[in-house]
């Protein structure tokens, strides 16, 4: 069972997150030749202040 774990900066809409889950599921199922039902996608939203870019918090 493939498990895909994605970290994103918080603030995406529910629709954007659903679209991401669907796209990742389809890509994994096709490339790994498994059923979509076997794919798990975990999305973890991270606050801007906890996301560093170039040594500084993303704002």
DOPAPA-961549 format. One record per atom (N, C-alpha, C): atom name; x, y, z; residue in one letter. Coordinates in pm, 1 decimal, decimal comma. Layout:
# residues N
  atom        px        py        pz  rest
    CA         X         Y         Z     A
...
***
This chain:
# residues 59
  atom        px        py        pz  rest
     N      85,0    -116,3       0,0     X
    CA       0,0       0,0       0,0     X
     C      90,7     124,1       0,0     X
     N      89,7     202,9    -108,8     X
    CA     167,5     326,4    -112,5     X
     C     109,6     431,0     -17,6     X
     N     198,3     497,3      55,2     X
    CA     158,5     607,6     141,9     X
     C     236,4     731,0      98,6     X
     N     164,5     837,6      67,0     X
    CA     225,7     962,7      23,5     X
     C     201,1    1065,6     132,7     X
     N     308,1    1122,9     185,3     X
    CA     296,2    1221,8     292,2     X
     C     344,4    1355,9     237,3     X
     N     255,9    1455,7     240,6     X
    CA     285,1    1586,7     182,5     X
     C     275,8    1693,4     291,9     X
     N     374,6    1780,8     294,7     X
    CA     370,8    1897,2     383,2     X
     C     345,5    2020,1     297,3     X
     N     246,6    2100,8     334,3     X
    CA     216,0    2224,7     262,8     X
     C     197,4    2337,6     363,4     X
     N     225,0    2458,6     317,8     X
    CA     197,7    2574,4     401,4     X
     C      46,6    2590,0     411,5     X
     N      -1,6    2616,5     532,2     X
    CA    -146,0    2628,7     552,4     X
     C    -203,2    2742,8     469,0     X
     N    -332,5    2732,1     442,0     X
    CA    -400,9    2838,4     369,5     X
     C    -465,0    2792,5     239,9     X
     N    -442,1    2665,8     200,9     X
    CA    -505,5    2614,3      79,7     X
     C    -652,4    2588,5     108,1     X
     N    -735,1    2594,8       4,0     X
    CA    -877,4    2566,0      19,8     X
     C    -898,6    2415,1      26,7     X
     N   -1014,4    2375,3      76,4     X
    CA   -1049,9    2233,2      80,3     X
     C   -1048,2    2175,1     -60,8     X
     N   -1095,0    2252,9    -157,3     X
    CA   -1097,4    2205,5    -295,4     X
     C    -955,9    2181,2    -348,0     X
     N    -863,7    2271,6    -317,7     X
    CA    -725,4    2253,6    -361,0     X
     C    -664,8    2127,7    -299,3     X
     N    -692,2    2103,6    -172,7     X
    CA    -639,3    1985,4    -106,4     X
     C    -701,3    1857,7    -162,9     X
     N    -830,0    1860,7    -191,5     X
    CA    -895,9    1745,2    -254,3     X
     C    -836,1    1717,3    -391,3     X
     N    -813,0    1823,9    -469,3     X
    CA    -753,2    1807,1    -601,9     X
     C    -613,1    1747,8    -592,5     X
     N    -536,2    1793,3    -493,8     X
    CA    -401,9    1739,6    -472,8     X
     C    -408,6    1591,1    -439,0     X
     N    -497,6    1554,1    -346,6     X
    CA    -513,3    1413,5    -309,8     X
     C    -547,9    1327,5    -430,4     X
     N    -641,1    1376,0    -510,8     X
    CA    -684,0    1300,9    -628,7     X
     C    -571,0    1286,3    -729,7     X
     N    -499,2    1394,3    -755,6     X
    CA    -389,0    1390,3    -852,2     X
     C    -277,6    1296,7    -806,4     X
     N    -240,5    1305,7    -678,6     X
    CA    -135,9    1218,7    -626,6     X
     C    -179,0    1072,4    -628,0     X
     N    -304,3    1047,2    -593,0     X
    CA    -357,1     911,1    -594,3     X
     C    -352,2     853,4    -734,5     X
     N    -398,9     930,5    -833,1     X
    CA    -398,2     883,8    -971,2     X
     C    -256,3     855,6   -1020,7     X
     N    -163,8     945,6    -989,5     X
    CA     -25,2     928,6   -1033,5     X
     C      37,5     803,5    -971,2     X
     N      16,7     784,2    -842,1     X
    CA      74,1     667,5    -774,7     X
     C      12,4     538,1    -826,6     X
     N    -118,3     536,5    -841,6     X
    CA    -185,8     416,2    -888,8     X
     C    -137,5     377,1   -1027,6     X
     N    -124,3     476,4   -1114,6     X
    CA     -80,3     448,4   -1251,4     X
     C      66,0     404,6   -1255,7     X
     N     152,3     479,4   -1189,7     X
    CA     295,6     450,1   -1199,9     X
     C     336,0     323,5   -1123,7     X
     N     265,8     291,3   -1015,3     X
    CA     298,9     173,3    -936,2     X
     C     211,5      52,8    -969,8     X
     N     115,7      74,9   -1060,7     X
    CA      24,3     -31,1   -1104,4     X
     C     -48,8     -95,2    -987,1     X
     N    -111,5      -8,7    -907,2     X
    CA    -194,5     -53,8    -795,5     X
     C    -332,4      10,0    -809,5     X
     N    -426,4     -41,8    -733,7     X
    CA    -560,0      16,4    -733,4     X
     C    -559,3     146,9    -655,6     X
     N    -642,3     241,5    -697,9     X
    CA    -652,9     369,5    -627,3     X
     C    -688,3     349,4    -480,1     X
     N    -768,7     247,8    -452,4     X
    CA    -811,6     219,8    -316,5     X
     C    -695,8     180,1    -225,4     X
     N    -582,7     143,7    -284,4     X
    CA    -465,9     103,5    -206,8     X
     C    -376,6     222,1    -169,6     X
     N    -398,7     335,9    -232,1     X
    CA    -312,5     452,3    -212,4     X
     C    -363,7     536,0     -95,7     X
     N    -272,3     578,1     -10,6     X
    CA    -305,2     666,1     101,6     X
     C    -231,0     798,0      82,9     X
     N    -300,2     908,7     101,2     X
    CA    -238,0    1040,9      92,5     X
     C    -262,5    1112,9     224,9     X
     N    -154,8    1157,6     287,5     X
    CA    -162,8    1231,7     413,3     X
     C    -111,1    1372,2     387,8     X
     N    -191,7    1471,2     417,5     X
    CA    -150,3    1609,8     399,3     X
     C    -138,1    1674,9     535,7     X
     N     -21,6    1730,3     561,6     X
    CA       1,9    1801,3     687,0     X
     C      22,2    1948,5     654,3     X
     N     -65,3    2033,3     708,0     X
    CA     -52,3    2177,6     688,4     X
     C      37,7    2235,7     796,7     X
     N     130,3    2318,9     754,5     X
    CA     227,7    2378,6     844,8     X
     C     207,1    2529,7     847,4     X
     N     201,4    2590,7     965,9     X
    CA     187,8    2736,9     972,9     X
     C     308,6    2805,8     908,9     X
     N     283,3    2923,1     850,2     X
    CA     390,8    3000,6     786,2     X
     C     510,9    3018,3     878,2     X
     N     484,9    3049,0    1005,5     X
    CA     594,2    3077,4    1098,1     X
     C     680,1    2955,1    1127,9     X
     N     632,4    2835,4    1092,9     X
    CA     707,4    2712,3    1114,6     X
     C     770,2    2660,5     985,6     X
     N     764,2    2739,6     878,1     X
    CA     816,9    2698,1     747,8     X
     C     932,9    2791,0     713,2     X
     N    1053,3    2739,1     715,5     X
    CA    1170,9    2821,8     689,3     X
     C    1212,3    2819,6     543,5     X
     N    1246,4    2936,0     491,7     X
    CA    1298,9    2949,8     355,5     X
     C    1422,7    3038,6     364,6     X
     N    1536,0    2986,6     323,6     X
    CA    1658,7    3064,5     329,7     X
     C    1697,5    3103,2     471,0     X
     N    1660,5    3019,1     567,7     X
    CA    1697,1    3044,8     706,1     X
     C    1603,0    3137,9     780,7     X
     N    1495,1    3178,5     714,6     X
    CA    1398,8    3269,1     778,7     X
     C    1258,2    3213,4     764,3     X
     N    1170,8    3246,3     862,6     X
    CA    1032,8    3199,6     851,9     X
     C     961,7    3257,9     729,8     X
     N     883,4    3175,4     664,0     X
    CA     802,4    3219,2     549,8     X
     C     691,0    3307,8     603,9     X
     N     667,5    3420,1     538,4     X
    CA     563,0    3512,3     584,7     X
     C     457,3    3530,4     481,1     X
***
